[in-house]
Amino acid sequence: MKPILVVMVWRGDERFARCLESIEKASHFFSRVVLSVTSEEDSSDHIAAQEFSRNFDNVDVICTGKEMPTMQHQDFWVTHLEESGATPSDWIHWLAYDDQVYQPGMNQLFGVNNTQFKLEQDTVYFGPWAMRHEQPEQLWSGNPHEPMETWTSFAKQGPTKLPLITWISDQLKQPTYMQMSGSLIPFRNYLELRDGTPKKTGPMRIEMATAAGTKTMYVQELPQPISVIYGRSNSDRANYGKQARKEDYHLLRWLVRYVKENPTQWANVIALVAQQVSTLAKRKLTKSQPPQEEWRVREMTN
């Protein structure tokens, strides 16, 4: 089954235009493309999305009518998909408005008919990500044919498929680079995050919270990157570790919710909670700073 591509757009401008160029070349890989714009309805992003959609039968443009915080915006497009026929088992390919679909990776993984790589319903997929670096106020303008680094949230020499709790525990011990961009996750996980309690209020730890749907058993890295991400010194990533820990309380409570549905995971979740409590207590006692985020480069890709 072809995935649904979802792009959340906020003040995208030229970076959103770059994203749309990549979608144009890869639209045949997706059953639907949803461009969800959080802005006034006459904004430049909304107009650009509408103009783009006129050339495609499978592109939906939706607009919140005003700017919304990230989680409210996510609820908006999740509800749109639910009301327009998406099923819990549909796959969501989430893409940031300032990133790109990586067509060579999509070709290698799925082929023209999306038949080469089998997606398992008990697994969510994160990375690897093809990475380019650009300046905050200037779009990347290098040679598009130069090799790119591929970044991973898995151990460089370790397995690329882990039990969900093990993967989350690894991220919390020493945060590694992960993004929603280019992820493949069943729509049911987004429905659970919208409807479940406790309610998530901020975007940090969104990758782990979305992964922890009650029917998810594993997290796996794809054999090839299916998105190109752009790093900037003023992005959320530059301050990720400090800001993300503000959402740890939600994440731990979310995992308790998860383990109630998956009681065989109680021991693993208790160990994870103990690990976090011990780490925070030691940090408070010694007044030490959290570890710097480790950004792991797996290899180069063309």
Number of C-alpha atoms within 10 A of each C-alpha: 14 17 20 23 23 24 24 21 23 21 17 19 16 14 19 22 17 16 20 24 13 17 21 14 12 16 18 15 22 20 15 20 24 21 26 26 30 26 19 14 15 11 16 14 25 27 14 17 23 16 11 18 19 11 10 12 9 15 21 18 18 19 22 17 14 12 15 15 12 16 16 17 20 19 16 19 22 21 14 16 18 14 10 9 8 18 14 14 13 18 25 24 25 22 27 24 26 25 23 24 28 21 19 16 20 19 17 16 19 15 14 12 11 18 12 12 13 10 16 13 15 15 21 26 21 25 26 30 31 27 21 18 15 15 12 12 8 10 15 15 7 10 7 10 8 10 14 17 20 22 23 26 25 25 14 13 7 8 10 18 17 18 14 22 24 16 19 22 18 16 19 19 14 14 20 20 20 22 22 19 25 28 25 27 29 28 23 22 23 23 19 16 23 20 12 12 12 14 12 21 12 16 16 22 24 18 16 22 23 23 29 27 27 18 16 22 18 20 25 22 21 23 13 19 27 28 27 26 24 20 18 17 12 11 11 14 17 13 13 16 21 15 16 17 15 13 18 16 11 19 22 17 14 23 24 18 17 20 20 12 13 14 11 10 18 15 11 15 21 15 13 21 17 12 15 17 12 12 15 15 12 12 13 11 9 9 10 10 10 15 11 13 17 13 13 17 18 17 14 13 17 12
